[in-house]
Structures are given as C-alpha cells and as structure tokens.
C-alpha cells in the first residue's frame, strides 16, 4: 500500500487563517469599548478566516481518507 500524502500547503494555509483569526479577535477585544463598529468588522473577518481554515482542513482530511480507502 502506498504511503498517504497530506497536502501540507493546505494545512499551512489553514494555520495562516488561524493566526490571522487570533490577531483579528485580539483587535476586536481591544476595540470592543472604544470602537464597536471596528470590533464587529474584525469579528466578521475572523469568522470568515475560521471558515476558510475549516474548509482547508476538511479538504485535506477528505483526500487522506479517500487515499486510505483505495
């Protein structure tokens, strides 16, 4: 059986999304009382980054499971 390959590029992209999410959430916390509008925008962007990270991880997981089934 050939060894399964994991798409490291997609995992690195997910990691970058998570890192950006951390920064955005920190910004939202810092701005929560002084600029609620900016805080909400940071939260919206963080939500988008989380979704992108989840998609990338799910794609890697799906490809890996498909390879295992072959």
Backbone as CSV, one residue per row, in Angstrom:
resi,resn,N_x,N_y,N_z,CA_x,CA_y,CA_z,C_x,C_y,C_z
1,UNK,0.846,-1.181,0.000,0.000,0.000,0.000,0.886,1.237,0.000
2,UNK,0.666,2.186,-0.925,1.488,3.403,-0.955,1.189,4.292,0.255
3,UNK,2.198,5.039,0.644,2.033,5.927,1.785,1.135,7.102,1.400
4,UNK,0.224,7.478,2.303,-0.672,8.587,2.035,0.096,9.908,2.068
5,UNK,-0.300,10.804,1.167,0.297,12.131,1.122,-0.684,13.138,1.720
6,UNK,-0.190,13.998,2.545,-1.006,15.058,3.136,-0.611,16.365,2.452
7,UNK,-1.614,17.138,2.058,-1.358,18.416,1.391,-0.920,19.447,2.431
8,UNK,0.381,19.554,2.596,0.949,20.454,3.597,0.637,21.906,3.262
9,UNK,0.547,22.226,1.984,0.228,23.606,1.611,-1.137,24.023,2.141
10,UNK,-2.117,23.136,2.030,-3.444,23.455,2.554,-3.423,23.572,4.071
11,UNK,-2.657,22.720,4.721,-2.565,22.819,6.172,-1.856,24.103,6.594
12,UNK,-0.850,24.504,5.847,-0.185,25.779,6.136,-1.130,26.952,5.924
13,UNK,-1.994,26.857,4.911,-2.987,27.907,4.684,-3.955,27.972,5.858
14,UNK,-4.390,26.807,6.332,-5.289,26.770,7.488,-4.615,27.386,8.708
15,UNK,-3.347,27.081,8.889,-2.593,27.640,10.015,-2.521,29.163,9.905
16,UNK,-2.299,29.663,8.695,-2.255,31.110,8.480,-3.615,31.736,8.777
17,UNK,-4.694,31.059,8.368,-6.039,31.556,8.668,-6.261,31.651,10.178
18,UNK,-5.805,30.637,10.901,-5.983,30.627,12.351,-5.154,31.738,12.997
19,UNK,-3.949,31.942,12.521,-3.104,33.006,13.055,-3.747,34.370,12.829
20,UNK,-4.284,34.574,11.631,-4.968,35.834,11.340,-6.207,35.978,12.220
21,UNK,-6.910,34.879,12.449,-8.089,34.906,13.322,-7.705,35.373,14.721
22,UNK,-6.595,34.854,15.233,-6.140,35.269,16.561,-5.899,36.780,16.609
23,UNK,-5.264,37.297,15.577,-4.984,38.726,15.517,-6.278,39.545,15.439
24,UNK,-7.206,39.080,14.616,-8.474,39.793,14.472,-9.277,39.787,15.773
25,UNK,-9.279,38.655,16.457,-10.013,38.592,17.716,-9.351,39.472,18.786
26,UNK,-8.037,39.539,18.787,-7.342,40.443,19.715,-7.723,41.889,19.420
27,UNK,-7.790,42.222,18.129,-8.189,43.573,17.719,-9.623,43.849,18.166
28,UNK,-10.509,42.875,18.000,-11.904,43.054,18.410,-12.010,43.298,19.908
29,UNK,-11.214,42.561,20.677,-11.226,42.736,22.130,-10.737,44.135,22.496
30,UNK,-9.634,44.559,21.865,-9.059,45.870,22.171,-10.010,47.008,21.805
31,UNK,-10.758,46.839,20.725,-11.622,47.906,20.230,-13.065,47.795,20.721
32,UNK,-13.362,46.764,21.515,-14.749,46.486,21.870,-15.455,47.667,22.546
33,UNK,-14.754,48.405,23.370,-15.417,49.526,24.041,-15.212,50.849,23.311
34,UNK,-14.073,51.028,22.671,-13.801,52.320,22.028,-14.375,52.429,20.612
35,UNK,-14.467,51.320,19.897,-14.963,51.357,18.519,-15.705,50.059,18.194
36,UNK,-16.951,49.948,18.667,-17.710,48.710,18.465,-17.885,48.324,16.992
37,UNK,-17.966,49.307,16.123,-18.126,49.009,14.694,-16.889,48.303,14.159
38,UNK,-15.718,48.809,14.506,-14.470,48.172,14.084,-14.335,46.794,14.722
39,UNK,-14.741,46.668,15.953,-14.688,45.370,16.626,-15.574,44.361,15.904
40,UNK,-16.767,44.778,15.501,-17.674,43.876,14.790,-17.107,43.486,13.436
41,UNK,-16.479,44.400,12.749,-15.855,44.067,11.462,-14.732,43.051,11.649
42,UNK,-13.958,43.204,12.701,-12.887,42.246,12.990,-13.471,40.870,13.288
43,UNK,-14.590,40.847,14.006,-15.241,39.567,14.314,-15.766,38.919,13.037
44,UNK,-16.356,39.709,12.164,-16.860,39.164,10.890,-15.714,38.565,10.071
45,UNK,-14.599,39.283,10.015,-13.452,38.778,9.259,-12.879,37.530,9.924
46,UNK,-12.846,37.512,11.246,-12.360,36.324,11.959,-13.243,35.119,11.653
47,UNK,-14.544,35.348,11.586,-15.474,34.268,11.239,-15.166,33.719,9.859
48,UNK,-14.882,34.587,8.919,-14.527,34.179,7.563,-13.227,33.375,7.554
49,UNK,-12.240,33.825,8.311,-10.960,33.120,8.377,-11.126,31.728,8.982
50,UNK,-11.965,31.620,10.003,-12.223,30.317,10.620,-12.859,29.378,9.597
51,UNK,-13.813,29.897,8.839,-14.481,29.076,7.822,-13.490,28.593,6.771
52,UNK,-12.590,29.471,6.354,-11.585,29.080,5.364,-10.639,28.021,5.923
53,UNK,-10.247,28.177,7.169,-9.375,27.180,7.804,-10.082,25.837,7.890
54,UNK,-11.347,25.861,8.284,-12.113,24.618,8.397,-12.241,23.934,7.041
55,UNK,-12.478,24.717,5.997,-12.585,24.151,4.656,-11.279,23.484,4.238
56,UNK,-10.168,24.159,4.473,-8.871,23.597,4.096,-8.594,22.301,4.844
57,UNK,-8.852,22.283,6.131,-8.610,21.083,6.928,-9.536,19.955,6.481
58,UNK,-10.783,20.276,6.220,-11.738,19.257,5.761,-11.322,18.661,4.426
59,UNK,-10.808,19.497,3.524,-10.351,19.000,2.225,-9.166,18.058,2.385
60,UNK,-8.236,18.406,3.250,-7.079,17.538,3.498,-7.545,16.227,4.106
61,UNK,-8.438,16.318,5.085,-8.937,15.121,5.740,-9.673,14.222,4.739
62,UNK,-10.506,14.814,3.903,-11.260,14.043,2.920,-10.334,13.341,1.939
63,UNK,-9.336,14.060,1.443,-8.379,13.465,0.498,-7.612,12.327,1.159
64,UNK,-7.220,12.532,2.398,-6.476,11.493,3.128,-7.327,10.248,3.322
65,UNK,-8.583,10.437,3.732,-9.477,9.294,3.937,-9.766,8.568,2.628
66,UNK,-9.873,9.319,1.538,-10.085,8.699,0.234,-8.892,7.852,-0.156
67,UNK,-7.687,8.359,0.100,-6.480,7.598,-0.221,-6.401,6.335,0.634
68,UNK,-6.812,6.435,1.884,-6.768,5.267,2.770,-7.730,4.175,2.281
69,UNK,-8.849,4.607,1.720,-9.870,3.649,1.275,-9.462,2.915,-0.005
70,UNK,-8.520,3.488,-0.743,-8.098,2.874,-2.013,-7.219,1.675,-1.788
